[in-house]
Amino acid sequence: MSEQGDAAPVVNKNKRNRKDKPWDTDDIDHWKIEPFKAEDNKGGTFKEESSFATLFPKYREKYLREVWSAVTQALDAHGVACSLDLIHGSMSVRTTRKTYDPYIILKARDMIKLLARGVTVGQAVKILDDAVACDIVKIGNIVRNKERFVKRRQRIIGPDGSTLKAIELLTQCYVLVQGNTVSVMGPYKGLKEVRRIVLDCMKNIHPIYRIKELMIKRELANDPHLANESWDRFLPKFRKHHLKTSEKTARKNERIQDKNEARKTAGLEPIGPDRKETPAKKVYTPFPPPQQPRKVDLQLESGEYFLKAHEKHDREERKRKEKQEQVAEERRAKRAEAFIAPAEDAAPTVEEKRKRRREAGSDDVLTQDGGRKEKKTKKTRAKTESDGESTSH
């Protein structure tokens, strides 16, 4: 009995009452979404009518009137009725006796919301598919400054829509930036990524960081060896890390130490830590500073106080004109500097070279005893030689 008890398999207490289900086989994909058909509704028609309504802006009225027949046709295929109220500016959808899918009314509600937010009817009709979901991200109340809000909203679109196109390709979603909202359509996983990118962008985190992260994740997903491993070591870390004062001081001391080691190797004197010089303390005096003269006292000393009103006015005008003339003269001199030709080092001409050569030939040369003697040219040297020969004869 003890051997049989030891050989009995250990059953998890959470699964001890679990029985095998007839549909729990390997050939069934539990994640596949099966379409809901009319024969799947065993309860028949609904007992209560469900309806939703939404308002739309004035500028969408013309477009909605043009495409409302296409909207009616798309919803009629699912047994949903719709109405367009141009007086109150609203759209409404409701279930009918032909409606068989209980969830289709929520899809129709999302459809009219997207139409009100500026999505085209061809794109909004896709929301009726079970594999497509939508999300409307409100960004109007995140940033208070209007100019900053417009700049950050433009950051989501990017130059020529390049950033928006990259987001759509990486998340497999349709994204429309309109007014104070961002409308998104696509799979649930993509909606989560787009919402994160949009909210981070409005909080001053550029979308390019999230786009790089998504690109790396897409490449890692293709590697089967990394399927059950953490990807944290591959993903870039863009979070700002604020250092404490002690950490900053430690890093600064490390840099100074490395610099001193390099200077020691080169044979130079080490440098000390950069510290600000403390200002010299002022000498304390218990006496207050001397009383400054008043404006009236200064006028009495200069004699301006005794001038008449028109004389004071003339004096002020004269001072103002003198100051204007001085400033005008400075500006005139500054403008004239642009017309002054710069000094050029031109090559000497042939005449200048000959002149320099003649001047160099006629210069006096110092003798060895400190006196000066005249430098002899070829003609004078030949003449002296002939005179010497004649004297010797």
LUMTI-151416 format. One line per field, with one value per residue (C-alpha): residue number from 1; residue in three letters; y, x, z. Coordinates in steps of 0.05 Angstrom, whole numbers, m for minus. Each point is the difference from the previous one (the first is absolute). Example, Ala and Ser with C-alpha at 12.3 -4.5 7.8 and 13.67 -1.06 7.14 Angstrom:
BEGIN
seq = c(1:2)
type = c(ALA:SER)
north = c(m90:69)
east = c(246:27)
up = c(156:m13)
***
This chain:
BEGIN
seq = c(1:2:3:4:5:6:7:8:9:10:11:12:13:14:15:16:17:18:19:20:21:22:23:24:25:26:27:28:29:30:31:32:33:34:35:36:37:38:39:40:41:42:43:44:45:46:47:48:49:50:51:52:53:54:55:56:57:58:59:60:61:62:63:64:65:66:67:68:69:70:71:72:73:74:75:76:77:78:79:80:81:82:83:84:85:86:87:88:89:90:91:92:93:94:95:96:97:98:99:100:101:102:103:104:105:106:107:108:109:110:111:112:113:114:115:116:117:118:119:120:121:122:123:124:125:126:127:128:129:130:131:132:133:134:135:136:137:138:139:140:141:142:143:144:145:146:147:148:149:150:151:152:153:154:155:156:157:158:159:160:161:162:163:164:165:166:167:168:169:170:171:172:173:174:175:176:177:178:179:180:181:182:183:184:185:186:187:188:189:190:191:192:193:194:195:196:197:198:199:200:201:202:203:204:205:206:207:208:209:210:211:212:213:214:215:216:217:218:219:220:221:222:223:224:225:226:227:228:229:230:231:232:233:234:235:236:237:238:239:240:241:242:243:244:245:246:247:248:249:250:251:252:253:254:255:256:257:258:259:260:261:262:263:264:265:266:267:268:269:270:271:272:273:274:275:276:277:278:279:280:281:282:283:284:285:286:287:288:289:290:291:292:293:294:295:296:297:298:299:300:301:302:303:304:305:306:307:308:309:310:311:312:313:314:315:316:317:318:319:320:321:322:323:324:325:326:327:328:329:330:331:332:333:334:335:336:337:338:339:340:341:342:343:344:345:346:347:348:349:350:351:352:353:354:355:356:357:358:359:360:361:362:363:364:365:366:367:368:369:370:371:372:373:374:375:376:377:378:379:380:381:382:383:384:385:386:387:388:389:390:391:392:393)
type = c(MET:SER:GLU:GLN:GLY:ASP:ALA:ALA:PRO:VAL:VAL:ASN:LYS:ASN:LYS:ARG:ASN:ARG:LYS:ASP:LYS:PRO:TRP:ASP:THR:ASP:ASP:ILE:ASP:HIS:TRP:LYS:ILE:GLU:PRO:PHE:LYS:ALA:GLU:ASP:ASN:LYS:GLY:GLY:THR:PHE:LYS:GLU:GLU:SER:SER:PHE:ALA:THR:LEU:PHE:PRO:LYS:TYR:ARG:GLU:LYS:TYR:LEU:ARG:GLU:VAL:TRP:SER:ALA:VAL:THR:GLN:ALA:LEU:ASP:ALA:HIS:GLY:VAL:ALA:CYS:SER:LEU:ASP:LEU:ILE:HIS:GLY:SER:MET:SER:VAL:ARG:THR:THR:ARG:LYS:THR:TYR:ASP:PRO:TYR:ILE:ILE:LEU:LYS:ALA:ARG:ASP:MET:ILE:LYS:LEU:LEU:ALA:ARG:GLY:VAL:THR:VAL:GLY:GLN:ALA:VAL:LYS:ILE:LEU:ASP:ASP:ALA:VAL:ALA:CYS:ASP:ILE:VAL:LYS:ILE:GLY:ASN:ILE:VAL:ARG:ASN:LYS:GLU:ARG:PHE:VAL:LYS:ARG:ARG:GLN:ARG:ILE:ILE:GLY:PRO:ASP:GLY:SER:THR:LEU:LYS:ALA:ILE:GLU:LEU:LEU:THR:GLN:CYS:TYR:VAL:LEU:VAL:GLN:GLY:ASN:THR:VAL:SER:VAL:MET:GLY:PRO:TYR:LYS:GLY:LEU:LYS:GLU:VAL:ARG:ARG:ILE:VAL:LEU:ASP:CYS:MET:LYS:ASN:ILE:HIS:PRO:ILE:TYR:ARG:ILE:LYS:GLU:LEU:MET:ILE:LYS:ARG:GLU:LEU:ALA:ASN:ASP:PRO:HIS:LEU:ALA:ASN:GLU:SER:TRP:ASP:ARG:PHE:LEU:PRO:LYS:PHE:ARG:LYS:HIS:HIS:LEU:LYS:THR:SER:GLU:LYS:THR:ALA:ARG:LYS:ASN:GLU:ARG:ILE:GLN:ASP:LYS:ASN:GLU:ALA:ARG:LYS:THR:ALA:GLY:LEU:GLU:PRO:ILE:GLY:PRO:ASP:ARG:LYS:GLU:THR:PRO:ALA:LYS:LYS:VAL:TYR:THR:PRO:PHE:PRO:PRO:PRO:GLN:GLN:PRO:ARG:LYS:VAL:ASP:LEU:GLN:LEU:GLU:SER:GLY:GLU:TYR:PHE:LEU:LYS:ALA:HIS:GLU:LYS:HIS:ASP:ARG:GLU:GLU:ARG:LYS:ARG:LYS:GLU:LYS:GLN:GLU:GLN:VAL:ALA:GLU:GLU:ARG:ARG:ALA:LYS:ARG:ALA:GLU:ALA:PHE:ILE:ALA:PRO:ALA:GLU:ASP:ALA:ALA:PRO:THR:VAL:GLU:GLU:LYS:ARG:LYS:ARG:ARG:ARG:GLU:ALA:GLY:SER:ASP:ASP:VAL:LEU:THR:GLN:ASP:GLY:GLY:ARG:LYS:GLU:LYS:LYS:THR:LYS:LYS:THR:ARG:ALA:LYS:THR:GLU:SER:ASP:GLY:GLU:SER:THR:SER:HIS)
north = c(0:47:m14:15:64:22:m15:42:64:67:38:76:18:54:m52:m61:8:17:m47:m6:39:m28:65:4:m30:23:10:57:72:31:70:0:46:m35:45:6:m22:4:m74:10:42:m52:51:33:74:47:19:72:51:28:66:48:72:47:73:22:68:48:m10:m75:12:5:m63:m41:19:m25:m67:m16:m48:m41:1:m24:m56:m25:m1:m30:m62:m13:18:68:63:69:72:67:62:63:46:m21:m24:m72:m71:m59:m76:m51:m74:m28:m66:m23:9:m67:20:30:34:33:60:18:m6:46:50:1:10:63:26:m8:33:60:4:7:m72:m16:m47:m51:m6:5:m59:m46:7:m47:m56:m40:2:77:44:76:49:75:32:68:46:68:5:m26:64:68:44:3:11:m58:m44:14:m15:m66:m21:15:m45:m60:14:16:32:m17:m51:m45:m12:m17:m48:m35:m8:m29:m50:m24:m6:m21:55:58:66:67:63:47:60:m21:m75:m55:m55:m69:m63:m68:m61:5:m6:55:46:m7:19:60:27:m5:36:56:14:m2:49:49:m8:22:m69:m3:m56:m21:m34:m44:m13:m25:m45:m30:m12:m38:m41:m19:m25:m39:m33:m34:m36:m66:m6:64:m19:m19:51:71:54:54:m5:14:58:71:37:72:17:60:m17:60:m7:19:52:m54:m40:62:15:m72:1:67:m27:m61:44:42:m63:m27:66:3:m71:21:63:m41:m48:60:30:59:26:m26:47:10:0:60:42:70:52:27:75:43:20:74:39:10:73:19:67:8:23:76:34:7:69:10:18:71:7:m20:50:55:m15:2:60:m38:12:75:m8:15:m52:17:3:m69:m25:30:m30:m70:6:21:m60:m47:27:m6:m72:m14:31:m41:m65:18:14:m68:m35:39:m21:m72:0:32:m57:m46:44:1:m45:m51:2:m46:m32:9:m29:54:22:m3:75:m9:m59:40:59:m45:m32:69:23:m64:9:72:m15:5:m63:m4:m16:m47:56:33:52:5:m8:11:m62:m3:m13:m36:66:30:m66:m3:73:m11:m60:39:58:m49:m29:68:21:m63:14)
east = c(0:56:34:m65:m9:70:m10:m65:10:m4:m62:m4:m56:m24:m11:m21:m74:17:m26:21:m46:m19:22:67:43:63:m34:m43:27:m30:23:m36:m61:m58:m50:m68:m54:m76:m7:44:m53:m43:m42:m32:m16:19:m53:26:25:70:21:59:7:58:8:43:31:m30:55:m16:m73:12:43:m48:m59:39:21:m60:m29:64:m3:m72:17:58:m40:m62:40:7:m73:16:m40:31:m25:33:m29:25:m41:33:65:m2:5:m35:m1:m49:m15:m59:m37:49:61:30:69:m5:68:m11:m35:66:37:m52:10:75:m13:m41:52:55:m43:m10:76:18:11:m23:m58:43:46:m55:m39:59:m17:m59:50:13:76:1:m9:5:25:m9:57:m17:61:m33:7:72:37:m27:44:m32:65:33:m61:2:74:m6:m61:39:56:m48:m9:73:30:m45:m36:61:m7:m74:15:53:m48:m53:48:28:m67:m44:m49:m34:15:m35:21:m59:m10:5:m5:39:m43:31:m26:34:15:m4:76:12:m50:37:67:m29:m33:66:37:m51:m4:75:8:m48:43:62:28:15:m35:66:21:m62:7:72:m24:m55:49:46:m58:m22:70:5:m67:28:54:m29:58:m23:m74:4:53:m4:14:19:74:m13:m49:29:m9:m21:m22:36:41:10:64:5:51:44:m1:18:59:24:m1:36:54:9:11:51:36:4:26:53:24:7:38:45:16:17:45:m45:m23:m68:m59:m45:m76:m32:m26:m27:40:m37:m9:38:m42:m17:23:m58:m13:m54:m11:m51:21:1:m64:m6:m19:m71:m18:m17:68:35:m42:18:74:m3:m46:m54:m49:m4:m13:m68:m44:16:74:m2:m37:52:56:m31:m12:73:25:m45:23:73:m11:m36:57:51:m38:m10:74:17:m48:28:71:m22:m33:61:44:m31:26:73:42:42:76:25:69:11:62:53:5:64:14:m7:48:52:m8:11:61:30:m13:30:62:12:m8:60:27:32:73:34:29:m67:9:m41:24:m36:m21:36:m37:30:19:35:36:27:22:39:35:23:25:40:35:19:31:42:30)
up = c(0:17:m68:m37:39:m17:m74:m5:m40:36:m24:6:47:m48:m55:40:m21:m72:m53:m72:m47:m68:m34:37:m55:m35:m68:27:1:62:m21:m66:m2:m34:m36:34:m49:2:17:62:33:34:39:m60:m2:56:51:9:m50:11:m30:1:m26:m9:m22:m59:m17:m50:m52:m5:m20:m75:m3:43:m45:m60:29:44:m51:4:77:m2:m48:42:65:m33:m17:75:16:32:m16:m1:m5:m15:36:m34:44:65:m33:24:m26:33:m9:29:m2:m40:m2:m54:45:20:28:70:m6:m67:32:36:m66:m33:57:m13:m74:9:50:m51:m54:47:13:m74:m22:m71:m10:m37:61:53:m29:17:74:m10:m7:64:m8:m3:61:9:52:4:39:31:0:9:75:7:m20:21:m45:m69:m39:37:m12:m76:m4:38:m41:m64:28:m5:m74:m15:m62:m60:44:6:75:m6:m58:42:58:m46:m31:67:36:m59:19:m35:36:m12:38:1:47:73:m13:m34:m32:m5:m34:0:44:75:9:m50:34:65:m33:m37:63:37:m56:m5:75:7:m58:34:63:m40:m16:m75:m39:m32:65:0:m74:10:56:m43:m57:46:28:m70:m17:66:m12:m63:41:29:51:35:4:75:21:26:m52:50:m16:m74:8:6:66:m13:71:30:62:47:39:73:23:30:m66:m40:48:m5:m76:0:47:m45:m61:38:23:m71:m24:54:m17:m73:20:46:m57:m44:54:17:67:24:5:59:2:m31:57:m2:37:61:m5:51:60:4:60:48:20:49:m33:m56:m70:m12:m20:m76:m27:m24:m71:21:33:m64:m39:49:m8:m76:m2:m38:56:m15:m75:m29:m31:m73:17:31:m62:m47:41:m3:m75:m10:39:m38:m68:21:20:m66:m40:39:m13:m74:m8:31:m47:m60:18:8:m68:m32:25:m52:m57:24:m44:39:m5:m56:m4:m75:m33:m16:m72:m43:12:75:m1:m39:47:61:m33:m13:71:28:m43:23:75:46:32:69:2:49:43:9:m55:m63:m71:m66:m37:m67:m64:m61:m35:61:14:m72:4:65:m29:m62:44:42:m61:m27:66:4:m69)
***
